[in-house]
């Protein structure tokens, strides 16, 4: 360790932080599996494209979580006693960037479709999709470039790509949250039952973008300000699971919403609720 200028504190800061991220990612994968099981057993009458999106994200999350566990094994077992391993990145980090970008664009496009149905605005939806697509492109490029460079000490050249990737990704999340919140807020009425349903939907809309944005910004600032640690990787690994949990929670929440909305509401709000609950 001393030959590489790495003391015990440095090792803990590099490997320990990474393990925390992988452990939390594994926990979130458990939630994804539970949500997927609920979706599968509930037998929603969803079109094939929705089921394909859910299946694709679950397979992607399973693969990525397996890669994360392998990364922990490779660093802590296979390369035990070889601290030089933390000075370079192998294929797991580039794969994480690409897999996260894929999960983000799938979820964001799905939610953008919901924004379109609620707002009837192609301009707002197109803006969200443009932000999402830009984040996806920069994320894939950043992942590929990191795999080519490998040397962590040279990662400063990736800063513009990572900034654009996570910046556009966060902007898309917040735009979706804002659009859904405003559309649902405008549907509020004086009927208590209706407002209860809408408040629940608004809370879900806020949570949709909040958690993903927090982790994306943590990833960004960790990379820009503490590149000598694995702080960025601690935030990077779980982001994909947050997106999948967001989408599955949105789909599974229809069970509760349909039960609550059995009482009569005014016609305009009923139309909006049906638009939010139904998937076509």
N, C-alpha and C positions, 0 to 999 in steps of 0.2 A: 504494500500500500504506500509506503513512504517513497518508493521509487517513482510512483506516479503523482506524488504530492497530495495524496488522499489520506486524511485521518479518519478515525472512527465516526466523528460527527458528520463528515462529508459523505461517507458511505450511507449512514442512516438517513441523511437528507435526500439522497438520490434513490436508494432502494426502498427505504421505509415509506416515503411519500407515494411511490409508485404502487407498492403493495396495498396501501390504503385505498387508492383509486380502483384497483382490481377487485378488492374485497367488496367495496360498495357497488361496483358494477355487477358482481355476482349476485348480490342481494337484489338489485333492480331486475336482473334477469329472472329471478324467482317470481317477482311481481308480474313480469311480462308473461311467464308461463301460466300463472294463475289467471290473469286476464284473458289469455288466449283460450284456456280451458273453459272459462265462463262463456266466452263468445261462441266456442265450438258446440257446447252442450245446450246453449239456449236456442239454437236453430233459428236464428234470424232469417227472414226471407229477403236476404240481400242479393243484389245482382252479382254475377260471377266476377266482375271487375273489382268489387269491394272485397270479396273473399280472396281474390288473387293478391290484392294489396296486403291484406292481413297475413296471408300465408307467406308472402315474400319477406315481409318485415320479420316475421317470427323465425324463418330460416336464416335470415341475415343476422339477427340477434344471437341465435344459437351458435352460428359459425364464429361471430366476433367474440362472444364470451368464451368460447373454447380457445380461441387465439390468445385472449387475455390471460387465461389460466396457463397456457403453454409459455407465454412470455414470463410469467412469474416463476415457473419451473425452470426455464432456461437460465434465468438470471440468478436464482437462489440455490439451485441444485446442480444443474449441469456445469455452471460456471462458478460454483462455490470456490472461494479462494483465488478467483481471477478478477480482481477489481477493474481491470482494463475493459471489461465488457460494458461498463457504464459510460465509457467515453465515446462509444459509437452506438448507432441504432441499427437493429436488424430489420427484417421485413415486417415485424409486428406493428411498429409505429406507422409506417406508410399505409399499411392495411387499415389501421384504425382511422386515419384521416379519410380514406376512400369510403370505408363502410359507414362512417358517421355522415359523410356528405350524401350518400345514397339514402340513408334513413331520413335525413333532414328533408331532402327534396320530395321524397314520396309523401311524407306526412304533411309538408307545407302545401303541396299541390292538392292533396285531399281536402285540407282545411280551406284552401283558396276556393275550391268548388262550393263549399258550404257558404263562404262569404258571398259568392256570386248568387247563390239561391236566395240569400237573405237580403242583399242590397240591390240586386239586379244591375249592378254596375260592372261593366266590362273593364272600365278604366282602373278601378280599385283592384279588381282581380288580376288584371294584366300587370299592374305595378308590383303586386305581391309575387306573382310568378316570375317576373323579371329579376327581382331581388333574390328569390330562391335559386333561380338558374345560375345567376352570377356567383352566389355562394358555393353552389355545387361545382362549378368549373374551377374556381380558385382553390377549393378544397382538394379536388382530385389532383390538380397541378402541384399544389404544395406537398401532398402525400408522395407523389411520384418523385419530385425533386429531392425530398428528404431521403428517400430510398437510394437515390443516386449519390448524394453527398455523403451520407452515413456519419461522417465525423461531426460530433456535436459542437465542437469548437468553431465550426464553419457555418453553423445554422443561422448566423445573423443575416445572411443573404436571403433567407426565407421570410424575414419579418414582413416585407410588403405583401407577399402572397398570403401569409397567415392572417394579417390584419384585414385584408380584403375578404378573405374567406369567412372569418368569424364575424366581421362587421356586417357583411351582407346577410349572413345567416341570422344574426340577431335582429337586424332591421326587418327581415321578413317575418320573424316570430312576433315582434312587437306590432307590426302593421296588421297582422292577422288578429292579434288580441284587441287592438284598437277598433278595427272594423266590426268584429263580432260584438264587442261591448256596446258600441254606439248603436248598432242595428237593434240589439236586444233592448237597450235602455229606452229607445224610442217606442218600443212596443208596450211599455208599462201603461197600466190603466189604474183606475180606482178600485178594481176588484182585488181583494186580498189574495184569493186563491191564485189568480193569474200572476200577480206580482211575486208570490212565493216561488212559482215555477221559473219566472224570468230571473229572479235574484239568483236562483240555483244555477241557471244557465250562464249568467254573467260571471258568477264566481268561477265556474268551470272555464270560461273563456279567458279570464285573467290568469288562471293557473296554467292554461295551455302554453302561453308564451313566457310566463315568469320563470319557471324552473329551467327551461331550456336556455333562456337568455342569461340567467345567472351562471350556469355552467360554461356557456360559450364565452362569456366575458372573463370568467375565471381562467379558462384555457388561454384566452388571448393575453391577458395581463401576466399570467404565469410565464408565457413564452417570451413576452417582450421584456419583462422586468427581472425574471428569475430563471433565465435560460440555463444557468449552471446547475439547476436542480431539476427534478422531474415533476415539479408542481403542475406544469401544463398537462402532463400525461395523466395526473391524478384526476383532472377535470375532463380530459379528452375521452377516456375510456367509457364513462357512464353516459355521455350525451346521447348516443344512439338509443340506449334503453329508455331514456327520458322521452324521446320522440315516439317510440313505439308504445310506451305506456300511455302517452297523451292520446294517441289515435285510438287505442283499444278502450280507454276509459270513455272517450267520446262516444264510441259505438255502444259499449255496454251500459252507459248511463240511460239509454233509451228505455230500459226496463223500469227504472225508477220514475222517469219522466212520464211514461205512458200510464203508470199507476196513479201518479199525482194528478194528471190532466183528465181523469175520468169525469171530474166535475165540469159543468158548463162554464165556458169563458166566452168573451165577446168574439164576434166573427173574425175581425181583423187579426186579433192576437192568436186565435185558433189557427188561422192560416199560417202565421209565422212560426208557431210552435210545430205544426205539421211539417213545415219546410225544414226546421232544424232537426226534428226527430227522424224523419224519413230519409232514407238513402236511395237515390235513384240516379 
